Amino acid sequence: MEEEYPVRRKHARLTFGEPASGAITSSHEVQVLELSLSGARIEHTMILRPGSSCYLRLPLNEGILTANCVIIWSRVVDRAVGQQGGTGLLFHTGVQFGNLTREAQAVLEAYLQGYSQ
């Protein structure tokens, strides 16, 4: 009988009696619909659950803003037309920024200031 996985493990694994919680972050394209000093409204095709965390990375004229965010709300607004993968649905989601670094705060403030003039 052939082994299902031909490569042997390098280290032994611990099997939990009960599942332990963890998190995985992956990259998905989003469209930013609204942006403020405290958060953003984004459009996307994957499920983001309220209360969960994510990172939002925005290339702005003043630099790249990377913010740790909390999903505040998310709702289906339409069907996603012509999307490969995803849920086949289009979502709008409100995210609240966590504690931004001084550098990230300065990048965001400069970007928003440029649009308010």
BELMOFEN-V667674 format. One record per residue. N is the residue number from 1. PSI is psi in whole degrees, 0 to 359 (* if undefined). D_LAST is the distance of its C-alpha to the last C-alpha in Angstrom with 2 decimals. Layout:
N;PSI;D_LAST / N;PSI;D_LAST
//
This chain:
1;129;71.66 / 2;148;68.47 / 3;144;65.76 / 4;322;62.59 / 5;107;60.49 / 6;338;62.36 / 7;129;60.31 / 8;148;61.54 / 9;144;59.17 / 10;327;58.54 / 11;152;58.35 / 12;149;59.91 / 13;147;57.76 / 14;129;57.78 / 15;123;58.28 / 16;142;56.79 / 17;322;58.95 / 18;147;55.88 / 19;142;52.61 / 20;145;49.96 / 21;146;46.28 / 22;181;43.97 / 23;148;40.70 / 24;139;39.70 / 25;133;36.26 / 26;164;35.81 / 27;132;32.99 / 28;142;31.84 / 29;137;29.09 / 30;158;26.45 / 31;129;23.47 / 32;120;20.43 / 33;325;19.45 / 34;149;17.13 / 35;136;15.80 / 36;180;15.14 / 37;339;16.11 / 38;354;19.61 / 39;194;20.42 / 40;159;20.12 / 41;126;21.86 / 42;158;23.72 / 43;137;26.15 / 44;177;29.39 / 45;6;33.14 / 46;161;34.82 / 47;128;35.75 / 48;119;33.75 / 49;131;35.54 / 50;138;33.90 / 51;343;34.63 / 52;167;34.80 / 53;155;32.65 / 54;170;30.86 / 55;137;28.60 / 56;125;25.33 / 57;117;24.41 / 58;121;21.06 / 59;112;20.41 / 60;163;16.72 / 61;324;15.39 / 62;353;15.63 / 63;182;19.13 / 64;126;21.25 / 65;123;20.78 / 66;120;24.19 / 67;134;24.50 / 68;129;27.71 / 69;159;27.26 / 70;134;29.46 / 71;119;29.89 / 72;315;29.40 / 73;158;30.28 / 74;135;31.11 / 75;152;32.44 / 76;132;33.74 / 77;343;31.78 / 78;178;33.74 / 79;143;36.10 / 80;119;34.82 / 81;127;35.74 / 82;19;37.15 / 83;137;36.42 / 84;127;38.87 / 85;198;39.84 / 86;200;37.97 / 87;348;39.09 / 88;2;38.70 / 89;155;36.23 / 90;127;32.45 / 91;149;30.92 / 92;135;27.67 / 93;139;27.40 / 94;126;25.35 / 95;143;25.26 / 96;130;24.56 / 97;142;23.78 / 98;201;26.54 / 99;111;26.21 / 100;146;23.68 / 101;162;24.59 / 102;320;22.56 / 103;313;21.65 / 104;319;20.59 / 105;317;18.56 / 106;319;16.74 / 107;314;16.15 / 108;315;14.82 / 109;316;12.53 / 110;319;11.10 / 111;311;10.79 / 112;324;9.16 / 113;321;6.63 / 114;330;5.88 / 115;343;5.59 / 116;351;3.83 / 117;*;0.00
//
